[in-house]
């Protein structure tokens, strides 16, 4: 049993609340598309209730925070069943609890370990952009981190104004580390970018290509012909990401609505296990396509907002959009992952957005079949 308190964290941050995001209706909210659109903030993931967390873990939590937990509210909105709670303490302070336990798989435990390392070793560069790290608890198979509670999600729904403000703030985050000397243990582009870019090479595999095309249902034939004709061009653009020139920046690589908060005029980012060093265009693309997938503004308008703060290289932008589309093409048709019942549906919407964007950006014929993706699964198109 071990509890570690971050330096001066108890004085700094556990009382913090979001002052820009008011508590929204607690009922689940829906994506753009009316009453039949999928729930974006429901309790479908099997997150355990606070009372089911071992007494020893709860006791260590209270010991580290220095007060009794008066209320623990499960934090919904992400796509995993990880035990996450917003804690209100008896003395009025708040904290955020995030853990892995005996039922979590090796992937979840590795991600948790990586994120802990980020909070411990990258406090300088991420400090203004992340919740304050309050400490960690190790009790048997349980490992928990305690963070500043930044309040509830602000989106979706996305307004044009909020999306632009968050995008510009993300650009400011990138600018803050552009060209900085960053630790060698952080993944570089050859590890995290080219893995996605290589996905288009699978287009030479007829089975993979048919699996992607099958997402279009009755228009699968049209989809297959489009993919056979244009996957090579997409693959060529993705290779631009190979051998990029400096400068690079710290990139989060998983920026979307459930992993950010808007607090006092600045974006604050959550969930840091995928952080690496790379081109800022990649992080920007990952974020802005997710906004469109949640019913927000078109990615082109948000990239224009981003470029008001950070220059965007057109060729690298094209490579990043192609790479992101490749990733979702490879993921969207795969079976549901146990414990993540909403992930594939969202990835299908992201494929629609990113591949349509890639076709516009690279001057390819419009993939009209994309609108058919998800129809047989009761998911809305873009």
N, C-alpha and C positions, 0 to 999 in steps of 0.2 A: 504494500500500500504506500503510495507516494503522491504528494501534492506539491507542485512547484508554483510559486507566485511570481509573476512578472514584476520587475522593479517598479515601485510606486504606482502599480496599476490600480490598487484599491482606492487611491486618492484621486486618480485621473478620470477613469472612464466608466466604471460600472454603473454610474447614475445617468449616463448619457441617454437621451432620447432623440428620435428624429424630430426636428423642429420644422421640417418642410413637408413631411408626409403625414397627413392627419390619419387617424384610425378610420379605415373605410368600413363599409358594411361587412359584417362578418360572414354573410352568406357567400357561397361560392360564386365567382364571377366567370363570365363566358367570353370566349374570343369573339372578335368581330364576325358577324354572320347571323345574329338573331338567336332566338331561344333554342334552336336546334344545334347550335355550335357547341363544341366540346368544352367541358368545364376546365378552366385553367387554374382554379384555386380550390380544389376539393380535397377531401381526405381519402383519396382512393389508395394511396400508398400505405402499406401496413406499418405505420409508425406506432411504436408502443406508447402507452400512457405513462406519464411521469411516475405514477405509483408503482409501475411494474419494474422500474429501474431498481437494482439492488439497494437495500437500505444503506449499505456501506458506501456506495457511490454517492448517494444523496447526502450522506453525512459529511463526506469529504468535500463535496461541493459547498456545503454551508460553512464548513471550517475554513476553506480557502477564501470565500467571499466575506466571511466575518459576520454573517447574519442568516437567520432562518429564511428558507424559501416559502413565501406566503402563497405564491401562485406560480404554476408552470404551465404555459400554454404551448401546445405542439405547434411548431412552425411548418406550415404547409406552403406549397408553392413551387418547390423544386421538383425533381423527377426521381429521387431516390428515397428509400425507406429509412435512411440514417436517422437515429434518434437526435432530434434537434428541438430545442425548447427556448422560448423567451421567458426568462425568470423575473418575477417581481419579488423583491426581498422585503422582509418585515420592516426594515428601516426606510423603505421607499426607493432604494436604488434598484437598478435593473442590470441584468447580464444575459448573455446568450450562451447556451450550453450545446455542444456538438460532440458526439461520441461515436465510437464503434464498440461493439460488444461481441459476445461469443457466437452469435448467429450471423455476423457479417463475414463476407468472403474475403479472400486474400486481396482482391482488387481494392475493396473498400478500405481495408486496413493499410494497404500501401499508400493509397491516396491520403488517408488521414495522417500517416507518418510524414509524407512529403509536405503536407500543408503545415504541420507543426514546425518543420524545419524552416519553412519560409517565414513564419511569424518570428521565429527565434533569431534567424540569421540575416533577414532582409528588413529588419525594423526601420532602418534608415530610409531606403528608397520607397518602401510601400507605406511608411508611417502615415503621411497625410491622406492616403487613398484607401486605407483599410481600417477595420475596427481595431481598437486597442486590444492587445493581447493581455489577458488578465492572469493566465496561468494554466496549468495542466494537472490532471489527476490520473493516476495509474492504480487501478484496483483489480488484481487478478487479470482476467481477460478483457477488462474494460479500460479504455483509454479515452479521456475526455479533454477537450480544450474549452476554456471559458474566455469569452470575448465581450467586448462592448456591445450592448444592444442598440442597434441603429434604427430600430423601429420597423414598421411593416413595409411591405412592397408599395411602391408608388405606381407601378404599371405592370401589366396592362389594366385599363385601356391607355394607349399612348395618344397624347395630343401632339400636334406638330411642334408646338413650343417646347414641351418637355423633352421630346426626342432630340430636338436640335441642341438644347442646353446640355443634356447628358452627353451627346456626341462631342460637342466642343470641349467639355470637361475631360472626357476620355483622351482627347488629343492633348490636353494640357498634362495629363498623367504621362503620356508617351514622351512629350517634350522634356519632362523633368528628368528622364534618365537617358535621353538620346546621346549616344557616344560615351556614356559613363563606363567605368571599369566595373564589371559585374562578376560575381564568383564563377569559377570554372565549373562547378557542379551543376549549374543551370543548363538545361538542354539548349543546344544551338539549332539553327534552322535545318541542318542536315539530319537532325533526329526527329524534329516535330513537324516540319513543313513538308519535306519530301515524302514522308509516309503517306500524307494525303494526296500529294501530286501524283504519286505512282498509281493511284487507284484507276486513273484513266487508261493505264496500260492493260488493265484487265479487260478492256474492251475487245482485245483479240481473243478472249475466251467467250465462245458463243453462249455458254451456259450463264455466265455472269451478265452478259448483255441482255439475254432473254429475261433474266430475273428482274433487271431494272425496268425493262419495257413492260413487263407484266403488271407493274403498278398502275398502268394506264387502262387496265381492264379492256373494254371493247375497242379501245384505240391502241392496243399493244402492237399491232402491225405497223401503224404509223410511227409509234415510238421507236420500234426496232430499226426501221429504215432511217430515221433521223439520227439515232445514235451511231449506227454503222457508218453513216456519212460524215459525222461531225466530231465523233470522239477523238480522232487523230488530231484535229485542230485544237481541241481543248487540252489534250495531252501536251501538245507543243507549247501552248501558253503556260501551262503549269511548270514546265521545265525552266522558265525564266527565274524561278525561285532558287535555282541551283547556282551557287557561287556569287551571291549578291555582295555588292560592295558595302563597306561600312559607310555611315554609322548605323548601328543597331540600337534597340532600346529594350527595356524590360516589357514583356508582353504577357498578358494574363491568360489568353487563349481560351477563355470560356465566359466571355462577357455576354450576359443576357439578363432579362428582367429579374429573374429570381436570384441572381448573383450580384445585384447592385442595389444601392439605396441613394436617394438624393437628399443630402443633408446640408443645410446652410449654404446653398449655392455651389455645392461640389459633389461630384460622384464619389461614392465610397464603394469599393469592390469587396465582395465576399468570395469564398471558395477559391483558394489559391494553389491547389495541387498541380495544376498544369502549367504553371508559370515557366517562362523560358526567355531566351534572348532571341530577338528576331526583328524583321521589318514591321514597322508600325501599321502598314497597310493590311497585314494579315489580321491583326487584332480588330482593326476598324471594320473590315469586311465581316468577320465573325459576328460582331455586334449588330451592324446595321441590317444585315439580312434577317437576323432574329426579330428585330423590331417589325419589319414588314410581315414576317410570318405570324406575328401577334396582332395584325391589323393596323400597324402604324404606317408612317410615310414611306414612300419609295426609297430604295437604297441610294439612288443617285442624288436625291436632295440632301440626304444626311451626309454623304461623302463630301458634298459641296460645303456643308457646315463644318465638317471636320477640317477641310482644307483651309478654312479661315484661320485656323490655329496652327496646323501642321501641314507642310507641303506634302502632296501625294504624287508619287511617280506613276504615270499612266501605265507603263509596262508592268511594274510590280503589282499595281492594282489589278490588272487583267490576270496576271498569274495567280494572285491570291483568290480572286473570285472563282477562277477555274478550279483551283485546288479545293476550295470549300465545297463547290458543287460536286466534285469527285468524291469527297468524303461522304456526303449525304446520299449520293447515288449508290455507294457501297453499303450504307447502313439502312436505308429506308425500307428495303425489301426483306430484311432479315427477320427471324422470329422475334416475338416479344421476349424481353429479358425478365426473368422472374423478379418480382418486387418493383419493377419499373413499368407499370401498365400504360403510361401515357407517352413514353419516350418515342416509340416508333411513329406514332401519329404526328408528333411535332416534327420529327425528322423528315417525314414526308412533306409537310408544309415547307420546311426549310429547303428541301430539294426543289420544290416548285419555284420558290423565290430565287434561289441562287443560280439555278440553271437558266431560268428566264433572264436574269440579270446578265449572266455570262454571254448568252446569245446576243443580247443588245450591245453589250460592251465590245464584243469581238466581231460584230457584224455578221453573225450567223443567221440563217433563216429562223423565223419564229417557231419554237417548239409548241405548236398549238395543242398537242396532246397532253401537255402538263396539266391543263384544267381538268382532265379526267382522273388524275391521281386522287385516290381516296374516296371516290364516289361510292364504290361498293363497300367502303368501310364507314360510311356516314361521316366522313370528315370533309370540311369545307375546302374549296380551292382557294387560290390567291385572288 
